[in-house]
Structure formats: structure tokens, C-alpha cells
Amino acid sequence: MKKKFERVLIARNEAEASFTKSCLSNLKSRFEAIEQTLRKYGLPVTDETVCDALRLRLTHVAGEPLQQGNFTNKICVAVEKWLNVDHLDEAFETIKAEMMAKAGDIAMAQEQVISQMAVNRIRCYERLEQYNSFRSRPEDREALLHSVCVNSEGHISIDEAKLDAHLDEVCGIWCNSPEAKEIYDAHKKAADALNKFLNLLNEELDPELLFYKKNGKWFANEFDYNNFVKDKED
């Protein structure tokens, strides 16, 4: 059975990768603020809730048409909606269910729980939005969301291995097929051969002068190679 080709990373734009790493290294204080906010509202600090906190945003969407008797108003009132908060919403619902269970069948207590949870949710999201509204390039935000994690001590941090893997993907040059790898290897051998040739010369020679093209093929220009022999050391 023929072995499946595994693509090969041959180079990476290290300047671009270093810039992204530098941007992410400046977010420690924001991580601490996000963590404190989540804990303040009783929310779990997990990879999922942290990613929600870094991505959430408030938008306005058209609500349902207003109904009055048999008539429906064609005007839809704009309502606020938080996006990218699935895991945070789930955590709030868990807390709400626990509090409702404690409230029992007392209607007033249940209404208090519902009201308080609604207020807590909005206050929490508004505060988190302040912390995730930092200036950054889209590619740096993408790198952040691919590498942010909660470490073994329960604090928000950057997983360097995940970050490097992501930067390999977005900043790297890959050979995705055996044919591409063959071309790369041939190119590298050609460069190595050229360097070996130039190292034999006693002076620097412009590589562009070494070859000429004819009928679609490259040929070596001839020289008086005696003029390029290096003097032997005594």
C-alpha cells in the first residue's frame, strides 16, 4: 500500500510570526480582567468560556412585528442581541437552574432569580466587551483564538505549542504534494550547486552572467576559467 504523502513545511515568515507573538504577549492584563469578571459572576473559567469572552459582541437585530388585536404592525423594533456567547449563556442557564431549584415554588423568589440573572448577564457581557475591544489585526485575533487556553493553575494563558502550529499554517510555506516537494528539492540542490561553484572562484561573479537561454533551455556561458583560479596558500 502506497504511503500517504505528508505535506512538508519548508519555511516560515518569522518576522510576521514574531509580530503576532509580540501582540499576544501584551494581553496578560486583559486576561486577568476577563478571568476576574467570569469568576465574579460565578461562571467557569474554561477554554470555551474564555473564547466566548474574547469574541462576544453586541448587535442590533430586527425583532418580531408588534401585534395589536387582529392587526400586525409592519415595523419591527430593533432589539439588542449578544453574539458568540453560546458557552457563556449555557453557564448562566446552569446557575439560573440551580438558583431556581433553591427558590422552590415561591413565585416571588423565582421572579427575583429571573430578574437578577438577566441583570448579571448583561453586566457581565458589557464588562467583557470592554476587555476584548483592543486594537489588533484580524490575523492576530485569529491566532489568539486558536491558542488561548486555561492552564493547569486555572489561569488564562497562551498555549505556545498551539500558537506555533497555527503560525506554521498561516505564515508557513508548505509543499502539499510529492511533485511540489520534488521541485523544492531540485531548487535547493541547484542553489547548493551554484554556491559550491561560486566558492571555487577567486572573485565574486554575478550569477546572472553565468547562463544564457536558448530554445527554452539554459546553458553555461564559457569563460577563461584560468582567470578565476584561487591562489594557493603557502
Sine and cosine of phi, psi and omega as CSV:
sin_phi,cos_phi,sin_psi,cos_psi,sin_omega,cos_omega
0.00,0.00,0.77,-0.64,-0.05,-1.00
-0.94,0.35,0.76,-0.65,-0.02,-1.00
-0.94,0.34,0.73,-0.69,0.00,-1.00
-0.93,0.37,0.72,-0.70,0.00,-1.00
-0.94,0.33,0.75,-0.67,0.09,-1.00
-0.97,-0.23,0.85,-0.53,-0.07,-1.00
-0.85,0.52,0.43,-0.90,-0.15,-0.99
-0.84,-0.54,0.76,-0.65,0.10,-1.00
-0.99,0.11,0.86,-0.51,-0.05,-1.00
-0.95,-0.31,-0.31,0.95,0.02,-1.00
-0.25,-0.97,0.29,-0.96,0.04,-1.00
-0.57,-0.82,0.63,-0.78,0.05,-1.00
-0.96,0.27,1.00,-0.03,-0.11,-0.99
-0.93,0.36,-0.49,0.87,0.03,-1.00
-0.90,0.43,-0.69,0.72,0.02,-1.00
-0.92,0.39,-0.68,0.73,0.00,-1.00
-0.89,0.45,-0.67,0.75,0.00,-1.00
-0.91,0.41,-0.59,0.81,0.02,-1.00
-0.90,0.44,-0.70,0.72,0.02,-1.00
-0.89,0.45,-0.69,0.72,0.01,-1.00
-0.88,0.48,-0.63,0.78,0.01,-1.00
-0.90,0.43,-0.66,0.75,0.02,-1.00
-0.88,0.47,-0.69,0.72,-0.05,-1.00
-0.95,0.32,-0.49,0.87,-0.03,-1.00
-0.93,0.35,-0.28,0.96,-0.02,-1.00
-1.00,-0.01,0.14,0.99,-0.11,-0.99
-0.98,-0.18,0.14,0.99,-0.09,-1.00
-0.84,0.55,-0.71,0.71,-0.04,-1.00
-0.90,0.43,-0.57,0.82,0.04,-1.00
-0.94,0.34,-0.60,0.80,0.06,-1.00
-0.86,0.51,-0.69,0.72,-0.01,-1.00
-0.89,0.45,-0.66,0.75,0.00,-1.00
-0.91,0.41,-0.67,0.75,0.03,-1.00
-0.89,0.45,-0.70,0.72,0.00,-1.00
-0.87,0.49,-0.70,0.71,0.00,-1.00
-0.89,0.46,-0.64,0.77,0.00,-1.00
-0.91,0.41,-0.71,0.71,0.02,-1.00
-0.86,0.51,-0.70,0.71,-0.03,-1.00
-0.93,0.37,-0.59,0.81,-0.02,-1.00
-0.85,0.52,-0.61,0.80,-0.04,-1.00
-0.99,-0.13,0.27,0.96,0.09,-1.00
0.96,0.28,0.31,0.95,-0.04,-1.00
-1.00,0.01,0.56,-0.83,0.03,-1.00
-0.95,0.33,0.60,-0.80,0.07,-1.00
-0.99,-0.11,0.99,-0.13,-0.02,-1.00
-0.79,-0.62,0.20,-0.98,0.05,-1.00
-0.81,0.58,-0.65,0.76,-0.08,-1.00
-0.94,0.33,-0.72,0.69,-0.03,-1.00
-0.93,0.36,-0.55,0.84,0.02,-1.00
-0.92,0.39,-0.67,0.74,0.04,-1.00
-0.89,0.45,-0.64,0.77,0.09,-1.00
-0.86,0.51,-0.71,0.70,-0.03,-1.00
-0.88,0.47,-0.54,0.84,-0.02,-1.00
-0.99,0.13,-0.27,0.96,-0.07,-1.00
-0.93,-0.37,-0.27,0.96,-0.13,-0.99
-0.89,0.46,0.50,-0.86,0.08,-1.00
-0.40,-0.92,0.41,-0.91,-0.02,-1.00
-0.99,-0.14,0.71,-0.70,0.05,-1.00
-0.70,-0.71,0.18,-0.98,0.03,-1.00
-0.88,-0.47,0.80,-0.60,0.00,-1.00
-0.82,-0.57,0.35,-0.94,0.00,-1.00
-0.95,0.30,0.78,-0.62,0.03,-1.00
-1.00,0.09,-0.11,-0.99,0.02,-1.00
-0.95,0.31,0.58,-0.82,0.06,-1.00
-0.86,0.51,0.61,-0.79,0.00,-1.00
-0.96,0.29,0.71,-0.71,-0.02,-1.00
-0.92,-0.38,0.73,-0.69,0.06,-1.00
-0.73,-0.68,0.97,-0.24,-0.05,-1.00
0.89,0.45,-0.81,-0.59,0.00,-1.00
-1.00,-0.02,0.05,1.00,-0.06,-1.00
-0.95,-0.31,0.60,-0.80,0.04,-1.00
-0.89,-0.46,0.81,-0.59,0.04,-1.00
-0.95,0.32,0.77,-0.63,-0.02,-1.00
-0.96,0.28,-0.27,0.96,-0.02,-1.00
-0.99,0.11,0.82,-0.58,0.05,-1.00
-0.99,-0.12,0.81,-0.59,0.01,-1.00
-0.98,0.21,0.73,-0.68,0.02,-1.00
-0.94,0.35,0.73,-0.69,0.03,-1.00
-0.84,-0.54,0.47,-0.88,0.00,-1.00
-0.99,0.13,0.63,-0.78,0.01,-1.00
-0.61,-0.79,0.73,-0.68,0.05,-1.00
-1.00,-0.01,0.74,-0.67,0.01,-1.00
-0.97,-0.25,0.42,-0.91,0.07,-1.00
0.89,0.46,0.66,0.75,-0.04,-1.00
-0.81,-0.59,0.46,0.89,-0.08,-1.00
-0.84,0.55,-0.74,0.67,-0.05,-1.00
-0.95,0.31,-0.58,0.81,0.05,-1.00
-0.93,0.38,-0.69,0.73,0.04,-1.00
-0.86,0.51,-0.67,0.74,0.01,-1.00
-0.89,0.46,-0.65,0.76,0.02,-1.00
-0.91,0.41,-0.65,0.76,0.04,-1.00
-0.90,0.44,-0.63,0.77,0.01,-1.00
-0.91,0.42,-0.58,0.81,0.04,-1.00
-0.91,0.43,-0.71,0.71,0.03,-1.00
-0.89,0.45,-0.67,0.74,0.00,-1.00
-0.88,0.48,-0.68,0.74,-0.01,-1.00
-0.89,0.45,-0.64,0.77,0.02,-1.00
-0.91,0.42,-0.67,0.74,-0.01,-1.00
-0.94,0.34,-0.59,0.81,0.03,-1.00
-0.91,0.41,-0.59,0.81,0.03,-1.00
-0.90,0.43,-0.62,0.79,0.02,-1.00
-0.95,0.32,-0.51,0.86,-0.01,-1.00
-0.95,0.32,-0.37,0.93,0.03,-1.00
0.92,0.39,-0.59,-0.81,-0.06,-1.00
-1.00,-0.08,0.18,0.98,-0.01,-1.00
-0.98,0.20,0.92,-0.39,-0.09,-1.00
-0.86,0.51,-0.69,0.72,-0.03,-1.00
-0.89,0.45,-0.64,0.76,0.00,-1.00
-0.92,0.40,-0.63,0.77,0.02,-1.00
-0.90,0.43,-0.67,0.74,0.03,-1.00
-0.89,0.45,-0.59,0.80,0.02,-1.00
-0.91,0.42,-0.67,0.74,0.02,-1.00
-0.88,0.47,-0.75,0.66,-0.02,-1.00
-0.86,0.50,-0.70,0.71,-0.01,-1.00
-0.91,0.42,-0.72,0.69,-0.05,-1.00
-0.91,0.42,-0.65,0.76,0.00,-1.00
-0.91,0.41,-0.60,0.80,0.04,-1.00
-0.90,0.43,-0.67,0.74,0.02,-1.00
-0.91,0.41,-0.71,0.70,-0.01,-1.00
-0.87,0.49,-0.66,0.75,-0.02,-1.00
-0.87,0.49,-0.75,0.66,-0.01,-1.00
-0.90,0.43,-0.71,0.71,0.00,-1.00
-0.88,0.48,-0.66,0.75,0.01,-1.00
-0.89,0.46,-0.75,0.67,-0.05,-1.00
-0.92,0.40,-0.60,0.80,0.03,-1.00
-0.90,0.43,-0.64,0.77,0.01,-1.00
-0.94,0.35,-0.68,0.73,0.01,-1.00
-0.89,0.46,-0.60,0.80,0.00,-1.00
-0.89,0.45,-0.55,0.83,0.05,-1.00
-0.89,0.45,-0.60,0.80,-0.06,-1.00
-0.99,0.16,-0.37,0.93,-0.02,-1.00
-0.99,-0.17,0.07,1.00,-0.04,-1.00
-1.00,-0.07,0.66,0.75,0.03,-1.00
-1.00,0.09,0.40,-0.92,0.01,-1.00
-0.97,0.26,0.77,-0.63,0.04,-1.00
-0.27,-0.96,0.37,-0.93,0.07,-1.00
-0.97,0.22,0.47,-0.88,0.03,-1.00
-0.82,0.58,-0.61,0.79,-0.03,-1.00
-0.93,0.36,-0.49,0.87,0.05,-1.00
-0.96,0.27,-0.61,0.79,0.06,-1.00
-0.90,0.43,-0.64,0.77,0.02,-1.00
-0.89,0.46,-0.68,0.73,0.02,-1.00
-0.89,0.45,-0.62,0.79,0.02,-1.00
-0.88,0.47,-0.74,0.67,-0.05,-1.00
-0.93,0.36,-0.41,0.91,0.04,-1.00
-0.99,0.16,-0.33,0.94,-0.14,-0.99
-0.84,-0.54,-0.20,0.98,-0.01,-1.00
-0.93,0.37,0.58,-0.81,-0.03,-1.00
-0.40,-0.92,0.14,-0.99,0.13,-0.99
-0.95,-0.31,0.87,-0.49,-0.09,-1.00
-0.98,0.22,-0.03,-1.00,-0.08,-1.00
-0.90,0.44,-0.33,0.95,0.01,-1.00
-1.00,-0.05,0.03,1.00,0.04,-1.00
1.00,0.10,0.27,0.96,0.00,-1.00
-0.95,-0.33,0.48,-0.88,0.00,-1.00
-0.96,0.27,0.73,-0.69,0.00,-1.00
-0.45,-0.90,-0.02,-1.00,0.05,-1.00
-0.96,-0.27,0.79,-0.61,0.09,-1.00
-0.99,0.15,0.96,-0.27,-0.11,-0.99
-0.89,0.47,-0.59,0.81,0.00,-1.00
-0.91,0.43,-0.69,0.72,0.03,-1.00
-0.91,0.40,-0.63,0.78,0.01,-1.00
-0.89,0.45,-0.72,0.70,0.00,-1.00
-0.89,0.45,-0.65,0.76,0.02,-1.00
-0.89,0.46,-0.65,0.76,0.02,-1.00
-0.92,0.40,-0.68,0.74,-0.01,-1.00
-0.92,0.39,-0.54,0.84,0.11,-0.99
-0.85,0.52,-0.66,0.76,-0.03,-1.00
-0.92,0.39,-0.73,0.69,-0.15,-0.99
-1.00,-0.02,-0.40,0.92,-0.03,-1.00
-0.94,-0.34,-0.04,1.00,-0.10,-0.99
-1.00,-0.05,0.32,-0.95,0.15,-0.99
-0.94,-0.35,0.84,-0.54,-0.12,-0.99
-0.88,-0.47,0.56,-0.83,0.24,-0.97
-0.99,-0.13,0.91,-0.43,-0.12,-0.99
-0.99,-0.12,0.02,1.00,-0.01,-1.00
-0.50,-0.87,0.34,-0.94,0.05,-1.00
-0.85,0.52,-0.58,0.81,-0.01,-1.00
-0.91,0.42,-0.67,0.75,0.02,-1.00
-0.91,0.42,-0.63,0.77,0.02,-1.00
-0.91,0.41,-0.60,0.80,0.03,-1.00
-0.90,0.44,-0.67,0.75,0.02,-1.00
-0.90,0.43,-0.68,0.73,0.01,-1.00
-0.87,0.49,-0.72,0.69,-0.02,-1.00
-0.88,0.47,-0.66,0.75,0.00,-1.00
-0.91,0.41,-0.65,0.76,0.03,-1.00
-0.89,0.46,-0.69,0.73,-0.01,-1.00
-0.91,0.42,-0.66,0.75,0.02,-1.00
-0.90,0.43,-0.60,0.80,0.02,-1.00
-0.90,0.43,-0.67,0.75,0.02,-1.00
-0.91,0.42,-0.66,0.75,0.02,-1.00
-0.89,0.45,-0.66,0.75,0.01,-1.00
-0.90,0.43,-0.65,0.76,0.01,-1.00
-0.90,0.43,-0.69,0.73,0.02,-1.00
-0.89,0.45,-0.63,0.78,0.03,-1.00
-0.89,0.45,-0.67,0.74,0.02,-1.00
-0.89,0.45,-0.75,0.66,-0.04,-1.00
-0.90,0.44,-0.49,0.87,0.00,-1.00
-0.95,0.33,-0.32,0.95,0.03,-1.00
-0.98,0.20,-0.33,0.94,-0.13,-0.99
-0.99,0.12,0.43,-0.90,0.00,-1.00
-1.00,-0.01,-0.01,1.00,0.06,-1.00
-0.50,-0.86,0.32,-0.95,-0.02,-1.00
-0.98,0.22,0.73,-0.69,-0.03,-1.00
-0.80,-0.59,0.72,-0.70,0.02,-1.00
-0.92,0.39,0.87,-0.50,-0.02,-1.00
-0.83,0.56,-0.43,0.90,-0.02,-1.00
-0.91,0.40,-0.35,0.94,-0.01,-1.00
-1.00,0.08,-0.12,0.99,-0.15,-0.99
-0.99,0.12,-0.35,0.94,-0.14,-0.99
-0.72,-0.69,0.37,-0.93,0.16,-0.99
-0.66,-0.75,0.39,-0.92,-0.06,-1.00
-0.94,-0.35,0.70,-0.71,0.01,-1.00
-0.55,-0.84,0.78,-0.62,0.01,-1.00
0.79,0.61,0.63,0.78,0.07,-1.00
0.99,0.17,0.08,1.00,0.01,-1.00
-0.85,-0.53,0.43,-0.90,0.01,-1.00
-0.98,-0.17,0.65,-0.76,0.02,-1.00
-0.76,-0.65,0.39,-0.92,0.01,-1.00
-0.99,0.13,0.75,-0.66,0.16,-0.99
-0.94,0.34,0.67,-0.74,0.01,-1.00
-1.00,0.01,0.59,-0.80,0.02,-1.00
-0.74,-0.68,0.18,-0.98,0.22,-0.98
-0.99,0.10,1.00,-0.07,-0.15,-0.99
-0.92,0.39,-0.27,0.96,0.05,-1.00
-0.88,0.47,-0.46,0.89,-0.02,-1.00
-0.96,0.27,-0.20,0.98,-0.07,-1.00
-0.96,-0.28,0.01,1.00,-0.04,-1.00
-0.94,0.34,0.73,-0.68,0.02,-1.00
-0.96,0.28,0.58,-0.81,0.08,-1.00
-0.92,0.40,0.68,-0.74,0.05,-1.00
-0.96,0.27,0.67,-0.74,0.02,-1.00
-0.97,0.24,0.62,-0.79,0.01,-1.00
-0.93,0.36,0.00,0.00,0.00,0.00
